[in-house]
Amino acid sequence: MNNLELIYNYDHVVTQLIEDIKKSDFKTAYFLKLLNVKDSFFYKKMREKRFSTEEVKLLSKHLYPQQYQEFQDQVIAKFIEKSKNQLNEGLGVDFEKVLADSKKQYGV
């Protein structure tokens, strides 16, 4: 996917997010508190599609909780798989060594 496709896809995502906010069962006050903004600023952001990427992530986490959980599960599964591969390749570190190094570093 090239950069222009990403930009247009992002624009579509933000547009869909705004539509889903309007259709959601949540009251506007919920989103205002979530983003910690005043209502006039929130409506301006919606009108101009000017949510930051962090705001989009936060809103989507609350608007699409099931999809968010599935995404988190996939990310964790990838990390677990990567860790297993590293252990199989002998790249693991002994827990006792890590513990001893930590105690030494922090004077415990």
C-alpha positions, 0 to 999 in steps of 0.5 A, a space after each residue: 500500500 502506498 502513502 496516498 492510499 494510507 492517507 485516503 484510508 485514514 480519512 475514510 476511517 476518521 469519517 466512519 469514526 465520526 459517523 459511529 460517534 453520532 450513531 452510538 448509544 454514548 452521550 456526547 458528555 462521555 466523549 468529552 470526558 474521554 478526550 478531556 475537551 470542551 463541547 465546542 472544541 469536540 464538535 469543531 474536531 468532528 466537523 473538521 475531521 481533526 482528531 489526532 491519531 491518539 484521539 482516534 485510537 482512544 475513541 475506537 477503543 471505546 466505540 469498538 471494544 470487541 474489535 479492540 480486544 481482538 486486536 490486543 489478543 493478536 498483538 499479544 499472540 505475535 509477541 508470544 510467538 516471537 518470544 518462543 522463536 527467540 527461546 528456541 534460537 537460544 536467545 533467552 536469558 536466565 531469570 536468575 541472572 536477570 534477577 541478580 543483575 536487577 538487584 545489583 543495579 538497584 542496590 536491593 
